[in-house]
Amino acid sequence: MPRIDYRTDALYKQLVENWWAERFLQPPSMAMVVDQGDTCKEMVVNGLGYAIMPSLFLENEENVNKIDLMDKDGKLIIQKTSMLYHLESLELNVVRAFVQLIEGLDMYNL
């Protein structure tokens, strides 16, 4: 089945390329590269190929098979993401509340 890829940040692209290289000798059979993750997802949902993408894109999709990527040691591959903000912005109630919400989340059990 052909792979459908989408333009994403360099770190995520490298993560996927490293995962592939650990498992396969041949490069993926790339059908096409689209501009956005949502476009890629819709193409997969409509049976045009497969994609490697963050699970966030597929939260509400029941009709597609999903496989979590594992590293060569069997550990789940997780993309680390950071939130950046200026300390002064915490003076705004809405910013402070949002930062407190994010700090209180268990990001591994969402």
C-alpha positions in Angstrom: 0.0 0.0 0.0 1.4 3.4 -0.8 2.3 5.9 1.9 0.7 9.4 1.9 3.0 11.9 3.6 2.3 15.5 4.6 4.5 18.5 5.3 5.4 18.7 8.9 8.2 20.0 11.2 11.7 18.7 10.7 11.8 17.0 14.1 8.7 14.9 13.5 9.9 14.0 10.0 13.2 12.9 11.4 11.5 10.8 14.1 9.5 9.0 11.5 12.5 8.5 9.1 14.6 7.1 12.0 11.8 4.7 13.0 11.4 3.5 9.4 15.2 3.0 8.9 15.4 0.8 12.1 12.8 -1.6 10.6 13.1 -1.6 6.8 15.9 -1.8 4.3 13.8 -0.2 1.5 12.4 3.3 1.5 8.6 3.6 1.7 6.6 3.5 -1.4 5.5 7.2 -1.4 2.3 7.9 -3.3 2.3 11.6 -2.6 3.0 14.4 -0.2 0.2 16.8 0.7 0.3 20.2 2.4 -1.6 19.4 5.6 -2.1 16.6 8.1 -5.9 16.8 7.8 -5.7 16.3 4.1 -3.5 13.3 4.6 -5.9 11.8 7.2 -8.9 12.2 4.8 -7.0 10.4 2.1 -6.2 7.5 4.4 -9.8 7.4 5.7 -10.9 7.1 2.0 -8.6 4.2 1.4 -5.9 5.8 -0.7 -3.0 4.6 1.3 -1.5 4.7 4.8 0.2 7.4 6.8 2.4 7.8 9.9 1.1 10.7 11.9 0.4 11.8 15.4 -2.5 10.1 17.1 -4.1 13.5 17.7 -5.2 13.5 14.1 -7.1 10.2 14.5 -8.8 10.6 17.8 -12.3 10.6 16.4 -11.7 8.2 13.6 -13.3 4.8 14.3 -13.0 3.3 10.8 -9.2 3.2 10.4 -6.7 0.8 11.9 -4.2 2.5 14.3 -0.9 1.1 15.4 1.3 2.8 18.0 4.9 3.1 16.9 7.4 1.4 19.1 11.2 1.9 19.2 13.5 -1.1 18.7 13.3 -1.7 22.5 9.6 -1.9 22.5 8.9 1.5 24.0 6.2 3.7 22.7 7.5 6.6 20.6 6.3 9.9 22.0 7.0 13.3 20.4 7.9 15.7 23.1 6.2 19.1 22.9 6.9 22.2 25.0 4.8 25.2 25.8 6.6 28.6 25.8 5.5 31.7 27.5 6.8 34.9 29.1 6.6 35.0 32.9 5.0 38.4 32.6 2.0 36.9 30.8 1.1 35.0 33.9 -0.3 38.3 35.2 -3.2 37.7 32.9 -5.8 35.5 34.5 -6.6 33.5 31.4 -2.9 32.8 30.7 -2.2 31.8 34.3 -5.3 29.5 34.3 -4.2 27.8 31.0 -0.7 27.3 32.2 -2.0 25.8 35.5 -4.3 23.5 33.5 -1.4 22.2 31.3 0.9 21.7 34.3 -1.7 19.6 36.0 -2.3 17.3 33.1 -0.9 13.8 33.0 0.3 14.0 29.4 1.0 10.2 29.2 -2.6 9.3 30.0 -4.7 11.6 27.9 
